[in-house]
Amino acid sequence: MAAHSKSIPHSCYEIGHTWNPSCLTSYLQITQGAMEESFKIYAPLYLVAAILRRRKLDYYLYRLLPEFLRSTSFLTANGSLYIAFFCILRRILGKFYFWTPGFWAALPASYVAILIERKSSDTAACLRQLLVTWDAHPSPCPSAIAGATPGALAELSKG
């Protein structure tokens, strides 16, 4: 447990964005790269899915672009906000600790990204979905993910 409280004597430039010493410039470069990759991923995906589902013309005219842009914004935000929170935590705390570069930088970035992608901004459901994803990720059994959905498993009486 003592290892968790020890600091890492490096800056965010040495650990997170080694190509540029400026946090802001690195954030903007990552945002640009994440946006380009998001467009490359989601453009064919949404188009092929719409064609295979045989959507009507109204879908292509009014709903395809907003759905595509929402998903693209989600992926871009998830990629770029991680490095932003990575640097923000370093500046707030003054140095890195064992737990700050990974989980605590990714948690708010993922939360904001999920808020962007969700149609309704139900904050409690969004946070629950994020925490279930984090908890169930290392689980080798898919039933842990299925059981985490509300109402899928009966509650334990004294659990």
C-alpha positions in Angstrom: 0.0 0.0 0.0 2.9 2.3 0.5 3.7 2.2 -3.2 0.4 3.9 -3.9 1.3 7.0 -2.1 4.7 7.5 -3.5 5.1 10.2 -6.2 6.5 9.7 -9.7 9.3 12.3 -10.2 8.4 13.2 -13.8 6.4 15.8 -15.6 3.5 15.2 -17.9 5.8 16.1 -20.8 8.1 13.2 -19.9 5.3 10.7 -19.3 2.2 11.7 -21.4 3.0 13.9 -24.3 6.7 13.4 -25.1 6.6 14.9 -28.6 5.8 18.5 -27.3 6.5 20.2 -24.0 3.3 22.3 -24.2 0.2 20.7 -22.6 -2.1 22.9 -24.7 -0.4 22.2 -28.0 -0.4 18.5 -27.2 -4.0 18.6 -26.4 -4.9 20.3 -29.6 -2.8 17.9 -31.7 -4.4 14.9 -30.0 -7.8 16.4 -30.6 -7.1 16.8 -34.3 -5.7 13.3 -34.6 -8.6 11.8 -32.6 -11.1 13.7 -34.8 -9.6 12.5 -38.0 -9.6 8.9 -36.8 -13.1 9.2 -35.5 -14.3 10.3 -38.9 -12.4 7.4 -40.5 -14.0 4.9 -38.2 -17.6 6.2 -38.0 -18.3 7.4 -41.5 -18.2 4.0 -43.2 -19.7 2.3 -40.2 -22.8 4.5 -40.1 -23.2 4.5 -43.8 -22.9 0.7 -44.2 -25.2 0.2 -41.2 -27.8 2.5 -42.7 -27.6 0.8 -46.1 -27.8 -2.7 -44.6 -30.9 -1.7 -42.6 -32.5 -0.3 -45.7 -33.3 3.0 -44.1 -35.7 5.5 -45.7 -34.6 8.8 -47.3 -35.8 10.7 -44.2 -33.2 8.9 -42.1 -30.4 9.9 -44.5 -31.5 13.5 -44.7 -32.3 14.2 -41.0 -30.9 11.6 -38.6 -27.7 10.1 -40.1 -25.6 13.3 -39.8 -26.5 14.1 -36.2 -26.0 10.5 -35.0 -22.7 10.4 -36.9 -21.5 13.7 -35.4 -22.5 12.7 -31.9 -20.5 9.4 -32.1 -17.5 11.2 -33.6 -17.6 13.8 -30.9 -17.8 11.1 -28.3 -14.6 9.3 -29.6 -12.8 12.6 -30.1 -13.6 13.8 -26.6 -12.6 10.5 -25.0 -9.2 10.6 -26.7 -8.5 14.3 -26.2 -9.9 14.8 -22.7 -7.7 12.0 -21.3 -4.5 14.0 -22.0 -6.3 17.2 -20.8 -7.2 15.6 -17.4 -3.7 14.0 -17.3 -2.1 17.4 -17.4 -4.7 19.1 -15.2 -4.2 16.5 -12.4 -0.4 17.0 -12.7 -0.8 20.7 -12.3 -3.3 20.5 -9.4 -1.3 17.9 -7.4 2.1 19.3 -8.4 3.4 15.8 -9.3 2.2 12.4 -10.3 1.3 9.6 -8.0 0.8 6.0 -8.8 -3.0 6.4 -9.3 -3.2 9.7 -11.1 -2.0 9.0 -14.7 -4.3 6.1 -15.4 -7.7 5.8 -13.7 -8.1 9.3 -12.3 -7.3 10.9 -15.6 -9.5 8.5 -17.6 -12.6 8.6 -15.3 -13.6 12.2 -15.9 -12.6 12.0 -19.6 -14.8 8.9 -20.1 -17.7 10.4 -18.1 -17.7 13.6 -20.2 -17.5 11.5 -23.4 -20.4 9.4 -22.4 -22.5 12.5 -21.6 -21.7 13.7 -25.1 -22.9 10.5 -26.8 -26.0 9.9 -24.7 -29.2 11.4 -26.1 -30.6 12.0 -22.7 -28.3 13.5 -20.1 -29.4 11.2 -17.2 -26.3 11.7 -15.1 -26.9 8.9 -12.6 -27.5 6.3 -15.3 -24.4 7.6 -17.2 -22.2 7.3 -14.1 -23.6 3.9 -13.4 -22.8 2.8 -16.9 -19.2 4.2 -16.6 -18.6 2.5 -13.3 -20.0 -0.8 -14.6 -17.7 -0.6 -17.5 -14.7 0.0 -15.3 -15.6 -2.7 -12.9 -16.5 -5.4 -15.4 -13.6 -4.7 -17.8 -11.1 -7.1 -16.1 -13.8 -9.7 -15.6 -13.3 -12.8 -17.8 -17.0 -13.7 -17.6 -19.6 -11.9 -19.7 -22.2 -12.7 -17.2 -20.7 -10.0 -14.9 -21.6 -7.4 -17.6 -25.0 -8.8 -18.2 -25.7 -9.0 -14.4 -24.7 -5.4 -13.9 -27.7 -4.1 -15.9 -30.5 -2.9 -13.7 -33.0 -5.7 -13.0 -31.0 -8.4 -14.6 -30.1 -10.1 -11.3 -32.1 -10.2 -8.2 -30.7 -8.1 -5.3 -29.0 -9.9 -2.5 -31.0 -9.6 0.8 -28.0 -8.7 2.9 -25.4 -8.0 0.3 
